Amino acid sequence: MTGNTITPTRSVGGVELPAPGTWTVDPGHAEVGFMGRHLMLTKVRGRFTSVDATVHVGDRPEDTTVTAVIDMASVDSGDRTRDDHLRSGDLFDVENHPRATFQSTSVTWDGTTGKLVGDLTIKGVTRPVTLEVDYLGYIRDPWGGDRTVFSAAGRVNREDWGLTWNMALETGGILVSKEIELSLEIEAIRQV
């Protein structure tokens, strides 16, 4: 604290990190993306455009928690037919499972990198996920808001959540990869 102002960052082990408190993710500047392979070769990317998430930064970095709710109907892969199929009962089954959730269970931190472990629930199935996280820094926006920026990445097997729809290829292999890469770019705004 400087005078009567609460500083948005603090030094931990000589590294600047976000100050303890509640930081809400700015949905207009958050990307929750995924990438799978089509025909076992082509990378197909998508993202969810509606995400509500909060980061509670702990006094100790390892006490930080993250919660998120993803609107599964907001999936956007750039192809309407594919997106409709992703929303269907074959895959996300948005009619019966409109939201996915993430709740962190542990955080480890070393400098500006960390590991975030949490429970991801899709279609009523909860499985652990590990994300490698990079803290990219802090900035004050033009409207006086304090923002902190993170990137994260991980890999999951979609079948662990019952997302098993696929087709066999005549030449061997499958139409859609089981392994999915996750990528997140997040701006969070400090709540006072």
C-alpha positions as CSV (number, residue, x, y, z in Angstrom):
1,M,0.0,0.0,0.0
2,T,1.3,3.5,-0.9
3,G,-0.4,6.2,1.1
4,N,-4.1,5.6,0.9
5,T,-3.9,3.7,-2.4
6,I,-3.8,-0.1,-2.9
7,T,-1.1,-1.0,-5.3
8,P,-2.1,-3.5,-8.1
9,T,1.1,-5.5,-7.9
10,R,3.5,-6.7,-5.3
11,S,7.0,-8.2,-5.3
12,V,7.3,-12.0,-4.5
13,G,10.8,-13.3,-4.5
14,G,11.9,-10.3,-6.5
15,V,9.2,-10.9,-9.2
16,E,6.3,-8.5,-9.8
17,L,3.0,-10.4,-9.5
18,P,-0.6,-9.3,-9.1
19,A,-1.7,-8.0,-5.7
20,P,-3.9,-10.2,-3.6
21,G,-7.6,-9.7,-4.2
22,T,-10.3,-10.4,-6.7
23,W,-9.7,-10.0,-10.4
24,T,-12.5,-10.7,-12.8
25,V,-11.9,-11.8,-16.3
26,D,-12.8,-9.3,-19.0
27,P,-14.9,-11.4,-21.4
28,G,-14.2,-9.0,-24.3
29,H,-10.5,-9.7,-23.8
30,A,-10.5,-13.4,-23.0
31,E,-10.0,-16.3,-25.3
32,V,-10.6,-19.8,-24.3
33,G,-9.5,-21.8,-27.3
34,F,-9.0,-25.3,-28.4
35,M,-7.3,-27.1,-31.3
36,G,-7.9,-30.6,-32.6
37,R,-6.9,-32.4,-35.8
38,H,-9.2,-33.3,-38.7
39,L,-8.3,-36.3,-40.8
40,M,-5.4,-36.7,-38.3
41,L,-3.5,-33.9,-40.1
42,T,-5.2,-30.6,-40.4
43,K,-5.3,-28.3,-37.3
44,V,-8.8,-27.1,-36.6
45,R,-9.1,-24.3,-34.0
46,G,-12.1,-23.0,-32.1
47,R,-13.0,-20.9,-29.1
48,F,-15.7,-20.1,-26.7
49,T,-16.8,-16.4,-26.9
50,S,-18.8,-16.3,-23.6
51,V,-16.7,-17.0,-20.5
52,D,-17.3,-15.8,-16.9
53,A,-14.3,-16.2,-14.7
54,T,-12.8,-14.9,-11.5
55,V,-9.2,-15.1,-10.1
56,H,-8.9,-14.7,-6.4
57,V,-5.2,-14.0,-5.9
58,G,-4.1,-15.2,-2.5
59,D,-1.6,-13.6,-0.1
60,R,0.7,-16.5,-1.0
61,P,0.6,-17.2,-4.8
62,E,-0.1,-20.8,-4.1
63,D,-3.4,-19.8,-2.3
64,T,-4.8,-18.3,-5.6
65,T,-8.0,-19.9,-6.9
66,V,-9.7,-19.7,-10.3
67,T,-13.4,-20.3,-11.1
68,A,-14.9,-20.2,-14.6
69,V,-18.2,-20.9,-16.3
70,I,-18.2,-21.4,-20.1
71,D,-21.3,-21.0,-22.2
72,M,-21.0,-24.0,-24.5
73,A,-23.4,-22.6,-27.1
74,S,-20.8,-19.8,-27.7
75,V,-18.5,-22.2,-29.5
76,D,-17.0,-20.7,-32.6
77,S,-14.7,-22.6,-35.0
78,G,-15.4,-20.5,-38.0
79,D,-17.7,-23.0,-39.7
80,R,-21.4,-22.9,-38.8
81,T,-22.0,-26.6,-39.8
82,R,-19.2,-27.7,-37.6
83,D,-20.3,-25.5,-34.7
84,D,-23.9,-26.8,-34.9
85,H,-22.4,-30.4,-34.7
86,L,-20.2,-29.4,-31.7
87,R,-23.4,-28.2,-30.0
88,S,-25.4,-31.3,-30.8
89,G,-25.9,-34.4,-28.7
90,D,-23.0,-36.1,-30.6
91,L,-20.6,-33.8,-28.7
92,F,-21.3,-31.0,-26.2
93,D,-25.0,-31.7,-26.0
94,V,-25.7,-28.0,-25.2
95,E,-29.4,-28.5,-24.9
96,N,-28.9,-30.7,-21.8
97,H,-25.5,-29.3,-20.7
98,P,-25.4,-25.6,-21.5
99,R,-22.4,-24.8,-19.4
100,A,-19.0,-26.2,-18.6
101,T,-17.2,-25.2,-15.4
102,F,-13.7,-25.1,-14.1
103,Q,-12.7,-24.9,-10.4
104,S,-9.0,-24.8,-9.5
105,T,-7.7,-27.3,-6.8
106,S,-4.1,-26.3,-6.6
107,V,-1.6,-23.7,-7.9
108,T,2.2,-23.9,-7.9
109,W,4.2,-20.8,-8.8
110,D,7.9,-20.1,-9.7
111,G,8.6,-16.6,-10.8
112,T,6.3,-15.7,-13.6
113,T,5.3,-19.2,-14.5
114,G,3.0,-21.6,-12.7
115,K,0.9,-24.7,-12.9
116,L,-2.8,-24.5,-12.3
117,V,-4.6,-27.8,-11.6
118,G,-8.4,-27.9,-11.5
119,D,-11.6,-29.8,-12.1
120,L,-13.2,-29.3,-15.5
121,T,-16.8,-30.4,-15.9
122,I,-18.3,-30.9,-19.3
123,K,-21.6,-32.7,-19.9
124,G,-21.8,-33.5,-16.2
125,V,-18.4,-35.3,-16.2
126,T,-15.7,-33.9,-14.0
127,R,-12.0,-34.6,-14.6
128,P,-8.8,-33.0,-13.5
129,V,-6.9,-30.7,-15.9
130,T,-3.4,-29.2,-15.6
131,L,-2.6,-25.9,-17.3
132,E,0.8,-24.3,-17.6
133,V,0.4,-20.6,-16.9
134,D,2.5,-17.6,-17.7
135,Y,2.0,-14.3,-16.0
136,L,2.6,-11.7,-18.7
137,G,2.3,-8.6,-16.6
138,Y,0.2,-5.7,-15.4
139,I,-1.0,-2.6,-17.1
140,R,-3.4,0.3,-16.3
141,D,-6.0,0.7,-19.0
142,P,-7.0,4.2,-20.4
143,W,-10.1,4.2,-18.1
144,G,-8.1,3.8,-14.9
145,G,-8.6,0.0,-14.5
146,D,-5.9,-2.2,-13.3
147,R,-5.4,-5.2,-15.6
148,T,-3.3,-8.3,-15.2
149,V,-2.6,-10.7,-18.2
150,F,-2.1,-14.4,-18.2
151,S,-1.6,-17.1,-20.9
152,A,-2.2,-20.8,-20.2
153,A,-2.0,-24.0,-22.2
154,G,-2.7,-27.7,-21.6
155,R,-3.8,-30.9,-23.3
156,V,-6.8,-33.2,-22.7
157,N,-8.3,-36.3,-24.1
158,R,-11.8,-35.3,-25.1
159,E,-13.1,-38.9,-24.6
160,D,-12.5,-38.5,-20.8
161,W,-15.6,-36.2,-20.8
162,G,-17.7,-38.6,-22.9
163,L,-17.0,-36.6,-26.2
164,T,-16.5,-39.8,-28.1
165,W,-18.2,-39.1,-31.5
166,N,-15.8,-40.0,-34.3
167,M,-15.6,-41.8,-37.7
168,A,-13.0,-44.4,-38.8
169,L,-11.1,-43.5,-42.0
170,E,-10.8,-46.1,-44.8
171,T,-7.0,-45.6,-44.9
172,G,-6.8,-46.0,-41.1
173,G,-7.0,-43.6,-38.3
174,I,-10.0,-41.4,-37.2
175,L,-11.7,-38.3,-38.5
176,V,-11.2,-36.2,-35.3
177,S,-8.3,-36.4,-32.9
178,K,-8.9,-37.5,-29.3
179,E,-6.2,-35.2,-28.0
180,I,-7.2,-31.5,-27.8
181,E,-4.9,-28.7,-27.1
182,L,-6.2,-25.9,-24.8
183,S,-5.0,-22.3,-25.0
184,L,-6.2,-19.4,-22.9
185,E,-5.4,-15.7,-23.2
186,I,-6.9,-13.8,-20.3
187,E,-7.1,-10.2,-19.1
188,A,-8.4,-9.8,-15.6
189,I,-9.5,-6.5,-14.0
190,R,-8.9,-5.8,-10.3
191,Q,-12.0,-5.3,-8.3
192,V,-11.8,-2.8,-5.5
